[in-house]
Amino acid sequence: MDFEKIKAAAEQYRTDMSRFLRAMISHPSESCEEKEVVACIKAEMEKLGYDAVEVDGLGNVIGWMGQGDKIIAIDSHIDTVGIG
């Protein structure tokens, strides 16, 4: 695997990723108050052309892209811990 090639390809996304990360952290997202950051993530996924994007009843953002026998899932917390 050519890691230098991977790093070079990733570098092309630096500006977009920085913009998105700045947008995400601009929203309050303490536990049980993630509504704004959820909307931000959902909008970004839609902008990127995901086939489907939804927010489930627990506030999880779920996106689908492509089809096939294999599924890749990324699970992550989007809430933050307050100061103190």
MODELLER restraints for C-alpha pairs under 7 A, 6 or more apart:
rsr = mdl.restraints
at = mdl.atoms
rsr.add(forms.Gaussian(group=physical.xy_distance, feature=features.Distance(at['CA:24:A'], at['CA:37:A']), mean=5.72, stdev=0.5))
rsr.add(forms.Gaussian(group=physical.xy_distance, feature=features.Distance(at['CA:24:A'], at['CA:40:A']), mean=6.42, stdev=0.5))
rsr.add(forms.Gaussian(group=physical.xy_distance, feature=features.Distance(at['CA:27:A'], at['CA:36:A']), mean=5.98, stdev=0.5))
rsr.add(forms.Gaussian(group=physical.xy_distance, feature=features.Distance(at['CA:27:A'], at['CA:37:A']), mean=5.62, stdev=0.5))
rsr.add(forms.Gaussian(group=physical.xy_distance, feature=features.Distance(at['CA:28:A'], at['CA:34:A']), mean=6.88, stdev=0.5))
rsr.add(forms.Gaussian(group=physical.xy_distance, feature=features.Distance(at['CA:29:A'], at['CA:37:A']), mean=6.36, stdev=0.5))
rsr.add(forms.Gaussian(group=physical.xy_distance, feature=features.Distance(at['CA:29:A'], at['CA:79:A']), mean=4.95, stdev=0.5))
rsr.add(forms.Gaussian(group=physical.xy_distance, feature=features.Distance(at['CA:29:A'], at['CA:80:A']), mean=5.59, stdev=0.5))
rsr.add(forms.Gaussian(group=physical.xy_distance, feature=features.Distance(at['CA:30:A'], at['CA:79:A']), mean=5.14, stdev=0.5))
rsr.add(forms.Gaussian(group=physical.xy_distance, feature=features.Distance(at['CA:30:A'], at['CA:80:A']), mean=4.72, stdev=0.5))
rsr.add(forms.Gaussian(group=physical.xy_distance, feature=features.Distance(at['CA:30:A'], at['CA:81:A']), mean=5.79, stdev=0.5))
rsr.add(forms.Gaussian(group=physical.xy_distance, feature=features.Distance(at['CA:30:A'], at['CA:82:A']), mean=6.49, stdev=0.5))
rsr.add(forms.Gaussian(group=physical.xy_distance, feature=features.Distance(at['CA:31:A'], at['CA:79:A']), mean=5.17, stdev=0.5))
rsr.add(forms.Gaussian(group=physical.xy_distance, feature=features.Distance(at['CA:31:A'], at['CA:80:A']), mean=6.40, stdev=0.5))
rsr.add(forms.Gaussian(group=physical.xy_distance, feature=features.Distance(at['CA:34:A'], at['CA:79:A']), mean=6.15, stdev=0.5))
rsr.add(forms.Gaussian(group=physical.xy_distance, feature=features.Distance(at['CA:38:A'], at['CA:61:A']), mean=6.53, stdev=0.5))
rsr.add(forms.Gaussian(group=physical.xy_distance, feature=features.Distance(at['CA:42:A'], at['CA:53:A']), mean=6.60, stdev=0.5))
rsr.add(forms.Gaussian(group=physical.xy_distance, feature=features.Distance(at['CA:42:A'], at['CA:61:A']), mean=6.39, stdev=0.5))
rsr.add(forms.Gaussian(group=physical.xy_distance, feature=features.Distance(at['CA:45:A'], at['CA:53:A']), mean=6.98, stdev=0.5))
rsr.add(forms.Gaussian(group=physical.xy_distance, feature=features.Distance(at['CA:46:A'], at['CA:53:A']), mean=6.70, stdev=0.5))
rsr.add(forms.Gaussian(group=physical.xy_distance, feature=features.Distance(at['CA:50:A'], at['CA:63:A']), mean=6.39, stdev=0.5))
rsr.add(forms.Gaussian(group=physical.xy_distance, feature=features.Distance(at['CA:50:A'], at['CA:64:A']), mean=5.87, stdev=0.5))
rsr.add(forms.Gaussian(group=physical.xy_distance, feature=features.Distance(at['CA:50:A'], at['CA:65:A']), mean=5.08, stdev=0.5))
rsr.add(forms.Gaussian(group=physical.xy_distance, feature=features.Distance(at['CA:51:A'], at['CA:64:A']), mean=5.54, stdev=0.5))
rsr.add(forms.Gaussian(group=physical.xy_distance, feature=features.Distance(at['CA:51:A'], at['CA:65:A']), mean=5.05, stdev=0.5))
rsr.add(forms.Gaussian(group=physical.xy_distance, feature=features.Distance(at['CA:51:A'], at['CA:66:A']), mean=6.99, stdev=0.5))
rsr.add(forms.Gaussian(group=physical.xy_distance, feature=features.Distance(at['CA:52:A'], at['CA:63:A']), mean=5.62, stdev=0.5))
rsr.add(forms.Gaussian(group=physical.xy_distance, feature=features.Distance(at['CA:52:A'], at['CA:64:A']), mean=5.21, stdev=0.5))
rsr.add(forms.Gaussian(group=physical.xy_distance, feature=features.Distance(at['CA:53:A'], at['CA:62:A']), mean=5.64, stdev=0.5))
rsr.add(forms.Gaussian(group=physical.xy_distance, feature=features.Distance(at['CA:53:A'], at['CA:63:A']), mean=4.29, stdev=0.5))
rsr.add(forms.Gaussian(group=physical.xy_distance, feature=features.Distance(at['CA:53:A'], at['CA:64:A']), mean=6.47, stdev=0.5))
rsr.add(forms.Gaussian(group=physical.xy_distance, feature=features.Distance(at['CA:54:A'], at['CA:61:A']), mean=5.88, stdev=0.5))
rsr.add(forms.Gaussian(group=physical.xy_distance, feature=features.Distance(at['CA:54:A'], at['CA:62:A']), mean=5.33, stdev=0.5))
rsr.add(forms.Gaussian(group=physical.xy_distance, feature=features.Distance(at['CA:54:A'], at['CA:63:A']), mean=6.49, stdev=0.5))
rsr.add(forms.Gaussian(group=physical.xy_distance, feature=features.Distance(at['CA:55:A'], at['CA:61:A']), mean=4.59, stdev=0.5))
rsr.add(forms.Gaussian(group=physical.xy_distance, feature=features.Distance(at['CA:55:A'], at['CA:62:A']), mean=6.11, stdev=0.5))
